[in-house]
């Protein structure tokens, strides 16, 4: 090329001067030029294709890195991939929905199965309870049927014996033929009596008597065995069955003796409610052979089911009648009613325990999962034990615990207490019914509980306490320089020291933070919180050591009760009622205190409305929070104090029916002049005065809604009350 371009000097061996070429040489040169140009064009195309391949390869690598796929695997387009993801999402969602529907269906079926199982178990429990309750009646009916059968059999046997004796006498007198009757017409002939070979003529004298019975011992045993049919003297007019009330106390009933022998009160050492009538010394109480009643009545706040009925239905009935009758407990022979803070307990004559209301602190003794029981239900966890007394904290705020006493003297505690009131040790703050270790060492006769502490009285009369001690209510402790009691609480029961620890305790009552106890020599001791004078010792400082109440020594105390900040004592065999403590809500029954007099009394004061009145003998008092109830020997119930929830048996404020202005004016005039000269006037005016509801009552007022029944015992808590009627 350089040669052709005229640069021969750059080519070695080329001579100077223009190139001299012929035609063939020029053709060769042109071919070379064409080959070089073609090669250059081909190399450019090849490079472009190679670059495209490399670009595609790089894209493939990047796509493979993103999707974690190899280049050899098929890669769908973006639309196909989006459609595949959408389909997968729809299918997954459908599968999840189907799985959820199957789970929901199975869960619903399981719930229905569990619901039906609970219904069957409840029906079985009710059937068992009904059989246990009506078993005595069935045995009575069976014994009565046996007695009637025996009497009918003896009458038929006697009639048959008399008939045969008469026939023998007639035959001996010749009035009847000796052969059988069919012989008189044998062979088609009719024969007379003389033709039928009469027997020897009757010579006179008494006819042969029936065979003699067994000897003297056997005869007495037979008479005892047939006493139900022949009576005491064997006359036809003798009663078939003796009346149970006319029998001796030492005997069991002639019918159903097994039931009588199974009662907890039939033991040699009565405990709990069976011992209270004997220990109280009340003639009216001792006159009753048994504390059993026939009907349980409730009134007050129905929100937690503590009235024994579904809250909505109970609220409707309370708005109309103020009180409720628990029909499920008819015929169960209840001997004790116990109103707890937001729960209720019933103890039967055979040691059964029914519970209903709130179970927020496991105070009912049922499973923790059950938050509330709206109808009376047997407490299964203590079904094996024969209960004689059950007490529970009456405070509706904070924690709650319960204490059960059995006929054997053992104690079981359950519920919740952060202060050790359960008595189960330092690490137990909540439990189902568990036996107290103290009961295994010392047999207990009576139990009582406050808001956060418990007390136990042994058969020997010693008193043990456990729980909170912030006000000295346990009966032992000292104050530190800061003014606090030490120890603050105890989780193991200990014997109360001092003068009270050396005496035999006869009766005990527990308030929220203070206690009262009566010993055998008649002295009354008080200790615990005293900020409102509820100890009755003339001071307002707390007492950690039991101190005697001077005004009520050896006065024949038959019943006591303690509320939140007041106390009530019944003395002189029910003729006098003494109250002391706070009277802000009228809980002392002394009338509305004026400002100069103050709203608290630090010494016992006589409640004149219930003391030394004709035909009025108080046999029991019950108190809680800021109200009080009293039961008379006639079965009447008087109430006074706070009525914010209707716990006094009267409509709460704003829940009654309005009355006319004329009636209201007349009632207010009578109350202002205080000229009610008879109990009848008070009974007539009370329903009218409280027809539109009442917030508090400052003087004892008879609960007219309970006048249809004879009430034997009452129990009250902060928001509701229970009554045991005959």
DOVEX-643202 format. One line per 3 residues: their letters; for each residue x, y, z of C-alpha. Coordinates in Angstrom, 1 decimal. Layout:
N
a	X:Y:Z ~ ...
***
This chain:
726
xxx	0.0:0.0:0.0 ~ 2.8:2.4:0.8 ~ 4.3:1.5:-2.6
xxx	1.0:2.3:-4.3 ~ 0.7:5.5:-2.3 ~ 4.0:6.7:-3.6
xxx	6.2:6.1:-0.6 ~ 8.6:3.5:-1.9 ~ 11.3:4.8:0.4
xxx	9.7:3.1:3.3 ~ 9.9:-0.3:1.5 ~ 13.1:-2.1:1.6
xxx	14.3:-3.4:-1.7 ~ 12.1:-1.1:-3.7 ~ 13.8:0.9:-6.2
xxx	13.1:4.5:-6.5 ~ 10.8:5.8:-9.1 ~ 7.2:5.1:-10.0
xxx	5.8:1.7:-9.8 ~ 5.5:-0.1:-13.0 ~ 2.7:-2.7:-12.9
xxx	1.0:-4.8:-15.4 ~ -2.7:-5.9:-15.4 ~ -2.3:-9.1:-13.3
xxx	-0.5:-7.4:-10.6 ~ -3.2:-4.8:-10.3 ~ -5.9:-7.5:-10.0
xxx	-4.1:-9.2:-7.2 ~ -3.8:-5.9:-5.3 ~ -7.5:-5.2:-5.7
xxx	-8.4:-8.7:-4.4 ~ -6.2:-8.2:-1.4 ~ -7.9:-4.9:-0.7
xxx	-11.3:-6.5:-1.0 ~ -10.4:-9.3:1.3 ~ -9.1:-6.9:3.9
xxx	-12.3:-4.8:3.7 ~ -14.5:-7.9:3.9 ~ -12.5:-9.2:6.9
xxx	-12.9:-5.8:8.7 ~ -16.7:-5.8:8.0 ~ -17.1:-9.4:9.2
xxx	-15.1:-8.7:12.4 ~ -17.3:-5.7:13.1 ~ -20.4:-7.8:12.8
xxx	-18.9:-10.6:14.8 ~ -18.0:-8.1:17.6 ~ -21.5:-6.6:17.6
xxx	-23.1:-10.1:17.9 ~ -20.6:-11.0:20.6 ~ -21.5:-7.9:22.5
xxx	-25.3:-8.7:22.2 ~ -24.7:-12.2:23.5 ~ -22.7:-10.8:26.4
xxx	-25.4:-8.3:27.2 ~ -28.1:-11.1:27.1 ~ -25.9:-13.2:29.3
xxx	-25.4:-10.4:31.9 ~ -29.2:-9.9:31.9 ~ -29.7:-13.6:32.5
xxx	-27.2:-13.6:35.4 ~ -28.9:-10.7:37.0 ~ -32.3:-12.3:36.6
xxx	-31.0:-15.6:37.9 ~ -29.5:-13.8:41.0 ~ -32.8:-12.2:41.7
xxx	-35.0:-15.2:41.3 ~ -32.4:-17.8:42.5 ~ -32.8:-19.8:39.3
xxx	-30.2:-21.1:36.9 ~ -30.0:-20.0:33.3 ~ -31.1:-23.4:32.1
xxx	-34.5:-23.1:34.0 ~ -37.4:-21.7:32.2 ~ -38.2:-18.1:33.2
xxx	-41.8:-16.9:32.8 ~ -42.7:-13.4:31.9 ~ -43.7:-10.8:34.4
xxx	-47.5:-11.1:33.7 ~ -47.4:-14.9:34.0 ~ -45.5:-14.6:37.3
xxx	-48.0:-12.1:38.7 ~ -50.9:-14.3:37.7 ~ -49.2:-17.3:39.3
xxx	-48.7:-15.3:42.6 ~ -52.3:-14.2:42.6 ~ -53.6:-17.7:42.1
xxx	-51.3:-19.0:44.8 ~ -52.6:-16.3:47.2 ~ -56.2:-17.0:46.4
xxx	-55.7:-20.8:46.9 ~ -53.8:-20.2:50.2 ~ -56.5:-17.9:51.5
xxx	-59.2:-20.4:50.6 ~ -57.3:-23.2:52.3 ~ -56.9:-21.1:55.4
xxx	-60.6:-20.2:55.5 ~ -61.6:-23.8:55.1 ~ -59.2:-24.8:57.9
xxx	-60.6:-22.0:60.1 ~ -64.2:-23.1:59.3 ~ -63.3:-26.7:60.2
xxx	-61.7:-25.5:63.5 ~ -64.7:-23.4:64.3 ~ -67.1:-26.2:63.6
xxx	-65.1:-28.6:65.7 ~ -64.8:-25.9:68.5 ~ -68.6:-25.3:68.4
xxx	-69.2:-29.0:68.5 ~ -66.9:-29.3:71.5 ~ -68.5:-26.3:73.2
xxx	-72.0:-27.9:72.7 ~ -70.7:-31.2:74.0 ~ -69.1:-29.6:77.1
xxx	-72.3:-27.6:77.7 ~ -74.4:-30.7:77.5 ~ -71.9:-32.5:79.7
xxx	-72.1:-29.8:82.3 ~ -75.9:-29.9:82.2 ~ -75.9:-33.7:82.7
xxx	-73.4:-33.3:85.6 ~ -75.5:-30.6:87.2 ~ -78.7:-32.7:86.9
xxx	-76.8:-35.6:88.4 ~ -75.6:-33.4:91.3 ~ -79.1:-32.1:91.8
xxx	-80.5:-35.6:91.8 ~ -77.9:-36.7:94.3 ~ -78.6:-33.7:96.5
xxx	-82.4:-34.3:96.2 ~ -81.9:-38.0:97.1 ~ -79.7:-37.0:100.0
xxx	-82.3:-34.5:101.2 ~ -85.4:-36.5:100.6 ~ -83.8:-39.8:101.7
xxx	-85.1:-39.3:105.2 ~ -88.6:-38.6:103.9 ~ -88.4:-41.7:101.8
xxx	-87.3:-43.8:104.8 ~ -90.2:-42.2:106.8 ~ -92.6:-43.2:104.0
xxx	-91.1:-46.7:103.8 ~ -91.4:-47.2:107.5 ~ -94.9:-45.9:107.5
xxx	-95.8:-48.4:104.7 ~ -94.3:-51.2:106.6 ~ -96.2:-50.2:109.7
xxx	-99.5:-50.1:107.8 ~ -98.7:-53.5:106.2 ~ -98.0:-55.0:109.7
xxx	-101.2:-53.5:111.1 ~ -103.2:-54.8:108.2 ~ -101.6:-58.3:108.4
xxx	-102.3:-58.5:112.2 ~ -105.9:-57.4:111.6 ~ -106.5:-60.1:109.0
xxx	-104.7:-62.7:111.1 ~ -106.9:-61.8:114.1 ~ -110.0:-61.9:112.0
xxx	-109.1:-65.4:110.7 ~ -108.3:-66.6:114.2 ~ -111.6:-65.3:115.5
xxx	-113.5:-67.0:112.6 ~ -111.9:-70.3:113.2 ~ -112.5:-70.1:117.0
xxx	-116.1:-69.3:116.3 ~ -116.5:-72.3:114.0 ~ -114.9:-74.6:116.6
xxx	-117.3:-73.4:119.3 ~ -120.3:-73.8:117.0 ~ -119.2:-77.3:116.2
xxx	-118.8:-78.2:119.9 ~ -122.3:-76.8:120.6 ~ -123.7:-79.0:117.9
xxx	-124.6:-76.1:115.7 ~ -122.4:-77.3:112.9 ~ -121.6:-80.7:111.5
xxx	-118.2:-82.1:111.8 ~ -117.9:-83.4:108.2 ~ -117.3:-81.2:105.4
xxx	-120.0:-79.3:103.7 ~ -119.9:-81.3:100.5 ~ -120.9:-84.5:102.3
xxx	-124.3:-83.1:103.1 ~ -125.2:-83.4:99.4 ~ -123.1:-86.5:98.5
xxx	-124.9:-89.1:96.3 ~ -127.6:-86.7:95.3 ~ -129.2:-86.8:98.7
xxx	-129.8:-83.9:101.1 ~ -128.9:-84.8:104.7 ~ -129.7:-83.0:107.9
xxx	-127.2:-82.1:110.6 ~ -128.3:-85.0:112.9 ~ -127.7:-87.4:110.0
xxx	-124.1:-86.4:109.7 ~ -122.7:-87.8:113.0 ~ -122.4:-84.7:115.1
xxx	-119.5:-84.5:117.5 ~ -119.6:-84.7:121.3 ~ -121.8:-82.0:122.8
xxx	-120.2:-78.9:124.2 ~ -119.9:-79.0:128.0 ~ -119.2:-75.3:128.5
xxx	-116.3:-73.2:129.5 ~ -114.0:-70.9:127.6 ~ -112.9:-72.0:124.2
xxx	-109.3:-72.8:123.6 ~ -107.0:-69.8:123.2 ~ -104.4:-69.1:120.6
xxx	-100.9:-70.4:121.2 ~ -98.9:-68.4:123.6 ~ -96.2:-66.1:122.4
xxx	-92.6:-66.1:123.4 ~ -91.3:-65.8:126.9 ~ -90.9:-62.5:128.8
xxx	-87.8:-61.5:127.0 ~ -89.1:-62.5:123.6 ~ -92.4:-60.9:124.4
xxx	-90.8:-57.6:125.2 ~ -88.7:-57.8:122.0 ~ -91.8:-58.5:120.0
xxx	-93.7:-55.7:121.6 ~ -90.8:-53.3:120.9 ~ -90.7:-54.6:117.3
xxx	-94.4:-54.1:116.8 ~ -94.6:-50.8:118.8 ~ -95.4:-48.9:115.6
xxx	-98.6:-50.9:115.1 ~ -99.9:-51.7:118.6 ~ -99.2:-48.4:120.4
xxx	-98.0:-48.0:124.0 ~ -100.9:-50.0:125.5 ~ -101.9:-52.2:122.5
xxx	-105.2:-50.4:122.0 ~ -106.8:-49.9:118.5 ~ -107.0:-46.2:119.1
xxx	-103.3:-45.8:119.8 ~ -101.5:-43.5:117.3 ~ -99.7:-45.2:114.5
xxx	-96.6:-43.0:114.7 ~ -95.4:-40.8:117.5 ~ -94.9:-37.1:116.8
xxx	-91.1:-36.3:116.6 ~ -91.5:-33.2:118.7 ~ -93.0:-35.2:121.6
xxx	-90.1:-37.6:121.8 ~ -87.2:-37.4:124.2 ~ -84.1:-35.5:123.1
xxx	-81.9:-38.5:123.9 ~ -83.9:-40.7:121.4 ~ -83.8:-40.8:117.7
xxx	-87.1:-40.8:115.8 ~ -88.9:-44.0:115.6 ~ -89.0:-43.6:111.9
xxx	-85.8:-42.5:110.2 ~ -83.6:-43.0:113.2 ~ -80.6:-43.4:110.9
xxx	-81.1:-39.8:109.6 ~ -81.2:-38.4:113.1 ~ -78.1:-40.3:114.1
xxx	-76.3:-38.8:111.1 ~ -76.9:-35.2:112.1 ~ -73.7:-33.4:113.2
xxx	-75.5:-32.2:116.3 ~ -76.0:-35.8:117.5 ~ -72.3:-36.1:118.3
xxx	-71.0:-36.1:121.9 ~ -69.3:-32.8:121.3 ~ -71.5:-30.4:119.4
xxx	-69.5:-27.8:117.4 ~ -70.3:-24.8:115.2 ~ -73.9:-23.8:114.9
xxx	-75.0:-26.9:116.9 ~ -73.1:-25.6:119.9 ~ -74.0:-21.9:119.7
xxx	-77.5:-22.4:121.2 ~ -76.1:-24.3:124.2 ~ -73.2:-21.9:124.6
xxx	-75.2:-18.7:124.4 ~ -77.4:-19.5:127.4 ~ -80.6:-18.2:125.8
xxx	-83.7:-20.0:127.0 ~ -85.4:-19.5:123.7 ~ -82.4:-20.9:121.8
xxx	-82.2:-23.9:124.1 ~ -85.9:-24.6:123.6 ~ -85.2:-25.4:120.0
xxx	-84.1:-29.1:119.5 ~ -82.3:-28.2:116.2 ~ -81.2:-25.0:114.4
xxx	-82.6:-26.3:111.2 ~ -85.0:-24.3:109.2 ~ -87.1:-24.8:106.0
xxx	-86.6:-21.7:103.9 ~ -83.8:-19.3:103.0 ~ -84.6:-15.6:102.3
xxx	-82.3:-13.1:100.7 ~ -82.4:-9.3:100.1 ~ -79.9:-6.6:99.1
xxx	-77.6:-6.2:96.1 ~ -78.2:-8.8:93.4 ~ -75.4:-7.9:91.0
xxx	-73.0:-10.8:91.7 ~ -75.6:-13.5:92.1 ~ -75.3:-13.5:95.9
xxx	-79.1:-13.6:96.3 ~ -79.3:-17.0:94.8 ~ -80.8:-15.9:91.4
xxx	-79.7:-14.6:88.1 ~ -78.9:-10.9:88.6 ~ -81.3:-9.5:86.1
xxx	-84.2:-11.6:87.3 ~ -83.3:-10.9:90.9 ~ -83.2:-7.2:90.3
xxx	-86.7:-7.3:88.8 ~ -88.1:-9.3:91.8 ~ -86.3:-7.1:94.3
xxx	-87.8:-4.0:92.8 ~ -91.3:-5.5:93.3 ~ -91.0:-7.5:96.6
xxx	-87.7:-6.3:98.2 ~ -86.9:-9.9:99.4 ~ -86.3:-13.2:97.6
xxx	-87.1:-16.7:98.6 ~ -84.5:-19.3:97.3 ~ -86.8:-22.1:96.1
xxx	-83.8:-24.4:95.2 ~ -83.1:-24.8:99.0 ~ -86.6:-25.7:100.1
xxx	-86.6:-29.0:102.0 ~ -82.8:-29.1:102.4 ~ -83.0:-28.4:106.2
xxx	-80.5:-25.5:106.3 ~ -79.0:-24.9:109.7 ~ -76.8:-21.9:108.9
xxx	-76.9:-19.0:106.5 ~ -73.6:-17.0:105.9 ~ -73.5:-13.8:104.0
xxx	-70.0:-13.0:102.7 ~ -68.8:-9.9:100.9 ~ -70.2:-10.8:97.5
xxx	-71.1:-14.4:98.0 ~ -73.4:-16.6:100.2 ~ -73.2:-20.0:101.9
xxx	-75.8:-22.4:103.2 ~ -75.0:-25.3:105.6 ~ -77.4:-28.2:105.7
xxx	-78.4:-30.4:108.6 ~ -76.4:-33.3:107.2 ~ -73.3:-31.3:106.7
xxx	-73.9:-30.2:103.1 ~ -72.6:-26.8:101.9 ~ -74.2:-24.8:99.1
xxx	-72.5:-21.7:97.7 ~ -73.4:-19.0:95.2 ~ -72.2:-15.5:94.2
xxx	-68.9:-14.2:93.2 ~ -65.8:-16.4:93.1 ~ -63.3:-13.7:92.2
xxx	-61.0:-14.8:95.1 ~ -61.9:-18.5:95.1 ~ -64.0:-17.8:98.3
xxx	-66.7:-20.3:97.1 ~ -64.2:-23.2:97.0 ~ -64.8:-23.9:93.3
xxx	-62.4:-23.8:90.4 ~ -60.7:-20.6:89.7 ~ -62.1:-20.6:86.1
xxx	-65.6:-20.1:87.5 ~ -65.9:-16.4:88.2 ~ -69.5:-16.4:89.4
xxx	-72.3:-18.8:90.5 ~ -75.8:-17.5:90.1 ~ -77.8:-20.3:91.7
xxx	-77.2:-22.4:94.8 ~ -74.7:-25.1:94.0 ~ -73.1:-27.8:96.2
xxx	-69.5:-27.2:96.9 ~ -68.0:-30.4:95.5 ~ -64.5:-29.8:96.9
xxx	-65.9:-30.3:100.5 ~ -68.6:-32.8:99.7 ~ -66.7:-35.5:101.7
xxx	-66.7:-33.5:104.9 ~ -69.6:-33.0:107.3 ~ -69.7:-29.2:107.9
xxx	-71.1:-27.7:111.1 ~ -70.1:-24.1:110.5 ~ -68.8:-21.9:107.7
xxx	-67.7:-18.3:108.0 ~ -66.4:-15.9:105.4 ~ -65.1:-12.3:105.4
xxx	-68.0:-9.9:105.1 ~ -66.1:-7.1:103.5 ~ -67.0:-6.5:99.8
xxx	-63.7:-4.7:99.0 ~ -60.3:-6.3:98.6 ~ -59.6:-10.0:99.1
xxx	-61.9:-12.6:100.6 ~ -61.4:-15.9:102.4 ~ -63.6:-18.6:104.0
xxx	-63.2:-21.0:106.9 ~ -65.0:-24.3:107.2 ~ -65.4:-26.3:110.5
xxx	-66.3:-30.0:110.3 ~ -68.0:-32.2:112.9 ~ -64.7:-33.9:113.7
xxx	-63.2:-30.6:114.7 ~ -61.0:-30.1:111.6 ~ -60.7:-26.7:109.9
xxx	-60.4:-26.1:106.1 ~ -59.6:-22.7:104.7 ~ -59.9:-21.4:101.1
xxx	-59.9:-18.1:99.2 ~ -57.3:-15.4:98.8 ~ -55.4:-13.5:101.5
xxx	-52.0:-11.7:101.2 ~ -51.9:-11.2:105.0 ~ -51.9:-14.9:105.9
xxx	-55.5:-15.2:107.0 ~ -55.7:-18.7:105.5 ~ -53.2:-19.9:108.1
xxx	-51.5:-22.2:105.5 ~ -47.9:-20.8:105.8 ~ -45.9:-18.0:104.3
xxx	-46.1:-19.2:100.7 ~ -49.8:-19.7:100.4 ~ -51.8:-16.7:99.3
xxx	-54.6:-18.4:97.4 ~ -55.9:-21.9:97.6 ~ -58.8:-24.3:97.3
xxx	-60.1:-26.0:100.5 ~ -57.0:-27.2:102.4 ~ -57.0:-28.6:105.9
xxx	-55.4:-26.4:108.5 ~ -52.5:-27.9:110.4 ~ -53.9:-26.6:113.7
xxx	-57.0:-28.8:113.3 ~ -54.9:-31.9:113.3 ~ -53.3:-30.9:116.6
xxx	-56.1:-29.1:118.4 ~ -59.8:-29.8:117.8 ~ -61.8:-26.7:117.1
xxx	-65.3:-25.9:118.4 ~ -66.1:-22.5:116.8 ~ -64.6:-20.2:114.1
xxx	-64.9:-16.5:113.2 ~ -63.3:-14.3:110.6 ~ -62.8:-10.6:110.0
xxx	-61.9:-8.7:106.8 ~ -58.3:-10.0:106.9 ~ -57.9:-12.2:109.9
xxx	-59.3:-15.4:111.3 ~ -60.0:-16.8:114.8 ~ -60.4:-20.4:116.1
xxx	-61.7:-21.6:119.5 ~ -60.7:-25.0:120.6 ~ -62.7:-27.5:122.6
xxx	-60.7:-26.4:125.7 ~ -61.8:-22.8:125.2 ~ -58.4:-21.5:124.0
xxx	-58.5:-18.9:121.2 ~ -56.0:-18.8:118.2 ~ -55.7:-16.0:115.7
xxx	-54.0:-15.6:112.3 ~ -53.8:-13.0:109.6 ~ -53.5:-9.2:109.5
xxx	-52.3:-7.4:112.6 ~ -52.2:-3.7:111.4 ~ -54.6:-2.7:114.3
xxx	-53.6:-5.3:116.8 ~ -56.6:-7.5:116.1 ~ -54.6:-10.7:116.6
xxx	-54.3:-10.1:120.3 ~ -50.5:-9.9:120.6 ~ -47.8:-7.6:119.4
xxx	-46.0:-4.4:120.3 ~ -45.7:-0.9:118.7 ~ -42.5:0.2:117.2
xxx	-41.2:3.8:117.5 ~ -43.1:4.7:114.3 ~ -46.4:3.7:115.9
xxx	-46.9:0.5:113.8 ~ -47.8:-2.9:115.3 ~ -45.2:-5.6:115.1
xxx	-45.6:-8.2:113.7 ~ -47.7:-6.7:110.8 ~ -49.3:-10.1:110.1
xxx	-48.9:-13.8:110.9 ~ -49.5:-16.7:108.6 ~ -49.6:-19.5:111.2
xxx	-52.2:-19.6:114.0 ~ -50.9:-18.8:117.5 ~ -52.5:-18.8:120.9
xxx	-53.6:-15.4:122.2 ~ -51.5:-14.6:125.3 ~ -52.4:-12.6:128.4
xxx	-55.4:-12.8:130.6 ~ -57.7:-14.0:127.8 ~ -55.4:-16.8:126.9
xxx	-55.8:-18.3:130.4 ~ -59.6:-18.3:130.3 ~ -62.1:-20.6:128.6
xxx	-63.7:-18.6:125.8 ~ -67.5:-19.2:125.4 ~ -68.5:-16.8:122.6
xxx	-66.5:-14.8:120.1 ~ -67.4:-12.2:117.4 ~ -65.2:-10.6:114.8
xxx	-65.5:-7.3:113.0 ~ -63.5:-6.0:110.1 ~ -60.5:-5.1:112.4
xxx	-61.7:-5.7:116.0 ~ -63.0:-8.6:118.1 ~ -65.1:-9.4:121.1
xxx	-65.0:-12.5:123.3 ~ -66.9:-13.7:126.3 ~ -65.3:-16.1:128.8
xxx	-67.1:-18.7:131.1 ~ -67.0:-16.4:134.1 ~ -69.1:-13.8:132.2
xxx	-66.4:-11.2:131.4 ~ -66.3:-9.5:128.0 ~ -63.0:-8.8:126.4
xxx	-62.3:-6.5:123.4 ~ -59.2:-5.8:121.3 ~ -58.2:-4.5:117.8
xxx	-59.1:-1.2:116.0 ~ -60.7:1.4:118.2 ~ -60.6:4.6:116.2
xxx	-64.4:5.1:116.7 ~ -64.7:3.6:120.2 ~ -66.0:0.3:118.9
xxx	-64.2:-1.6:121.7 ~ -66.4:0.2:124.4 ~ -63.5:0.9:126.8
xxx	-63.9:4.7:126.9 ~ -60.9:5.4:124.7 ~ -60.2:5.6:121.0
xxx	-56.8:4.1:120.7 ~ -56.1:0.6:119.3 ~ -55.6:-2.3:121.7
xxx	-53.3:-5.2:120.8 ~ -53.9:-6.9:124.2 ~ -57.5:-8.0:125.0
xxx	-59.0:-5.7:127.7 ~ -62.2:-6.2:129.7 ~ -65.3:-4.0:129.0
xxx	-66.2:-2.9:132.5 ~ -69.8:-2.0:131.8 ~ -70.7:-5.4:130.5
xxx	-69.2:-7.8:133.0 ~ -71.3:-10.8:134.2 ~ -74.4:-9.6:132.4
xxx	-75.5:-12.9:130.8 ~ -74.4:-12.2:127.3 ~ -76.2:-14.4:124.7
xxx	-75.2:-12.8:121.4 ~ -72.7:-10.4:119.9 ~ -71.9:-8.8:116.6
xxx	-69.2:-6.5:115.2 ~ -69.4:-4.3:112.1 ~ -66.9:-2.0:110.5
xxx	-66.7:0.6:113.2 ~ -69.4:-0.4:115.7 ~ -70.4:-3.3:118.0
xxx	-73.6:-4.8:119.4 ~ -74.1:-6.9:122.5 ~ -77.2:-8.7:123.8
xxx	-77.3:-9.3:127.6 ~ -79.6:-10.3:130.4 ~ -80.8:-13.3:128.4
xxx	-82.1:-11.1:125.5 ~ -83.8:-8.4:127.5 ~ -81.1:-5.7:126.9
xxx	-79.3:-4.6:123.7 ~ -76.1:-2.5:124.1 ~ -74.4:-0.7:121.2
xxx	-71.2:1.4:121.0 ~ -68.9:2.8:118.3 ~ -69.7:5.0:115.3
xxx	-73.2:6.2:114.6 ~ -72.7:8.1:111.4 ~ -75.1:5.9:109.5
xxx	-77.4:5.2:112.5 ~ -75.9:1.8:113.0 ~ -76.2:2.1:116.8
xxx	-80.0:2.4:116.7 ~ -80.0:5.4:119.1 ~ -81.4:7.9:116.8
xxx	-79.7:10.6:114.7 ~ -76.9:12.1:116.7 ~ -76.6:15.8:116.9
xxx	-73.3:17.6:116.3 ~ -72.8:18.5:120.0 ~ -73.3:14.9:121.1
xxx	-70.9:13.6:118.5 ~ -71.3:10.7:116.1 ~ -69.5:8.0:118.1
xxx	-69.9:6.5:121.6 ~ -66.9:5.0:123.3 ~ -68.9:3.2:126.1
xxx	-71.8:0.8:125.8 ~ -75.2:2.5:125.5 ~ -78.6:0.9:126.0
xxx	-80.7:0.7:122.9 ~ -84.1:1.5:124.4 ~ -86.2:0.5:121.5
xxx	-85.2:-3.2:121.9 ~ -84.5:-3.2:125.7 ~ -86.9:-3.9:128.5
xxx	-89.9:-4.0:126.2 ~ -92.8:-6.3:126.7 ~ -92.8:-9.5:124.6
xxx	-89.4:-8.6:123.1 ~ -86.6:-11.0:123.7 ~ -83.6:-10.7:121.3
xxx	-81.9:-14.0:120.6 ~ -79.4:-13.0:117.9 ~ -77.8:-9.9:116.4
xxx	-75.8:-9.5:113.2 ~ -73.8:-6.6:112.0 ~ -71.6:-5.6:109.0
xxx	-70.3:-2.4:107.6 ~ -72.6:0.3:108.9 ~ -75.9:-1.6:109.6
xxx	-77.3:-4.0:112.2 ~ -80.1:-6.7:112.3 ~ -81.7:-8.3:115.4
xxx	-83.9:-11.4:115.7 ~ -86.5:-11.8:118.4 ~ -87.7:-15.0:119.9
xxx	-91.1:-14.5:118.2 ~ -89.4:-14.7:114.8 ~ -89.5:-10.9:114.1
xxx	-86.5:-9.1:112.6 ~ -85.5:-5.5:113.3 ~ -83.0:-3.5:111.2
xxx	-81.3:-0.2:111.4 ~ -78.3:1.6:109.9 ~ -77.2:2.1:106.3
xxx	-79.6:0.8:103.5 ~ -77.6:1.8:100.4 ~ -78.2:-1.6:98.8
xxx	-81.4:-2.6:100.4 ~ -79.6:-4.9:102.8 ~ -82.0:-3.9:105.6
xxx	-85.1:-5.5:103.9 ~ -86.5:-2.1:102.8 ~ -86.3:-0.5:99.4
xxx	-83.2:1.5:98.8 ~ -83.4:5.2:98.2 ~ -85.2:6.0:95.0
xxx	-86.3:2.4:94.4 ~ -89.7:2.5:96.1 ~ -93.1:3.7:95.1
xxx	-94.0:7.4:95.8 ~ -96.8:8.2:98.2 ~ -99.2:11.1:98.5
xxx	-98.2:14.3:100.2 ~ -100.9:13.9:102.9 ~ -99.6:10.5:103.9
xxx	-96.0:11.7:103.9 ~ -96.9:14.7:106.1 ~ -98.7:12.6:108.6
xxx	-95.8:10.1:108.8 ~ -93.3:12.9:109.3 ~ -95.5:14.5:112.0
xxx	-95.7:11.2:113.9 ~ -92.0:10.7:113.6 ~ -91.2:14.2:114.7
xxx	-93.3:14.1:117.8 ~ -92.2:10.6:118.6 ~ -95.5:9.6:120.1
xxx	-95.6:6.1:118.8 ~ -96.9:4.5:122.0 ~ -97.3:0.9:120.7
xxx	-95.5:-1.5:118.4 ~ -98.5:-1.7:116.2 ~ -98.3:1.9:115.3
xxx	-94.6:1.5:114.3 ~ -95.4:-1.5:112.2 ~ -98.2:0.3:110.4
xxx	-96.2:3.4:109.8 ~ -93.0:1.7:108.6 ~ -94.2:0.6:105.2
xxx	-95.7:4.0:104.5 ~ -92.6:5.9:105.7 ~ -90.3:3.8:103.5
xxx	-92.6:3.3:100.5 ~ -90.4:5.4:98.3 ~ -87.2:4.0:99.6
xxx	-84.9:4.9:102.4 ~ -81.1:5.6:102.5 ~ -80.6:4.9:106.3
xxx	-82.6:4.1:109.4 ~ -81.5:5.6:112.7 ~ -83.8:3.6:115.0
xxx	-84.7:-0.2:115.0 ~ -87.5:-0.8:112.6 ~ -89.3:-4.1:112.1
xxx	-88.9:-5.6:108.6 ~ -92.5:-6.0:107.6 ~ -91.7:-8.0:104.5
xxx	-90.5:-10.9:106.7 ~ -93.7:-10.9:108.8 ~ -95.0:-14.0:107.0
xxx	-92.3:-16.2:108.4 ~ -90.8:-17.0:111.7 ~ -87.1:-16.2:111.3
xxx	-84.6:-18.2:113.3 ~ -81.3:-16.6:112.3 ~ -79.9:-13.9:110.1
xxx	-76.5:-13.1:108.5 ~ -75.5:-9.9:106.9 ~ -72.6:-8.5:104.8
xxx	-71.7:-5.2:103.3 ~ -74.3:-5.3:100.5 ~ -76.8:-8.1:101.2
xxx	-78.4:-10.2:104.0 ~ -79.7:-13.7:104.4 ~ -82.5:-15.0:106.8
xxx	-83.2:-18.6:107.9 ~ -87.0:-19.0:108.4 ~ -88.9:-21.9:110.0
***
